[in-house]
């Protein structure tokens, strides 16, 4: 499969509080990936 996007490592610390640490993400052509979670928890922020 053709790799479309690769992100590693990724972290998120709003106000100095670690919420995500050392996240790795690879998206391949033809692959469907869903990121879920409660509203306001940084899902879209990590993709920007």
Long-range contacts (C-beta under 8 A, 24 or more apart in sequence): 1-28, 1-29, 1-30, 1-31, 2-28, 2-29, 3-27, 3-28, 3-29, 4-28, 4-29, 10-46, 12-42, 12-45, 12-46, 14-42, 20-46
